[in-house]
Amino acid sequence: MQTWFITGASGGLASRITHRLLDRGDRVAATIRKPGVLDDLQAQYGSQLWQANLDLTNSQQIAEVVERAFSELGTIDVFVNNAAYGLYGAVEEASDRQIEHQFMTNVLGSLRVARAVLPFFRKQGGGHMVQISSMAGHYSIPGMGLYCSSKWAVEGAFEALAKEVAPFNIKTTMVEPGGIRTNFITSNAVFGERMDEYRDTEAGQFVSLMKGELPGIDMSMFNQMVVGDPDKMAQQIIRRVDQGEGPIRMALGSDAYEQIRAALLDRLAALEAQKELAYSTDSDDVVKPF
């Protein structure tokens, strides 16, 4: 039996992970935003499920909840940093408050929980961090710039963090799912204030698609266009943790594989085309390799 600490455990992918873990006999420390959403699971699994309310924008609450979880449960083997949401619209359409809240939750919230967990992991001799990122951590498109940028920030921070904590027997996996057939968009999406200037642009069309406003396309059809199976993804994440080894990044979904691959190839091609230019700006006393 292992003990898992999961943020945002009541929705989407994390909910499927939680159910699978409880079914196989593991303990889950689940943090949630809305009291009562896990009461049915609590009644079914009893002491296997530990609950706490947690707002990722509240740094004091983060520290208190993490400390209480380790104090009451003893060892926590796996930490799953899942809680996040999407902010959509052209960059200019989002308010300062929306942008700040997006980064407070997706970036600072993820980092604060990880930083709160790490001292306990070191003290107990190890652990496994699973950071839920996104395929959007590799590219950015009109209408998703702010959400994508939050995931780019997560990717950069946790890539370094993984190397920093490896000497303490702390493993790290960044999960990069593509679209998942969950309620992530319908229940968690936030949209900027739409501007007429963007309505007929790529950004505006993307927002119209996400809001189900495009003629002939409703959200049920949109969900059918999403390829990711949350149960299969949950199974693979648990399997990776059980195996204990693997690449730091874990792409899930055929769309994630294709989108990430295309983004990396495009960036590599653009970089290669600039090789001569890049080297031309070195100081004169630097020996060129060609």
Secondary structure, DSSP 4 states (H G I P E B T S, - for coil): --EEEETTTTSHHHHHHHHHHHHHT-EEEEEESSTTTTHHHHHHHGGGEEEEE--TT-HHHHHHHHHHHHHHH----EEEE-----EES-GGGS-HHHHHHHHIIIIIIHHHHHHHHHHHHHHHT-EEEEEE--GGGS---TT-HHHHHHHHHHHHHHHHHHHHHGGGTEEEEEEEE--BSSSHHHHH-EE----GGGTTSHHHHHHHHHTT-STT--HHHHHHH--B-HHHHHHHHHHHHHH--S-SEEEESHHHHHHHHHHHHHHHHHHHTTHHHHHHTS-TTSPP--
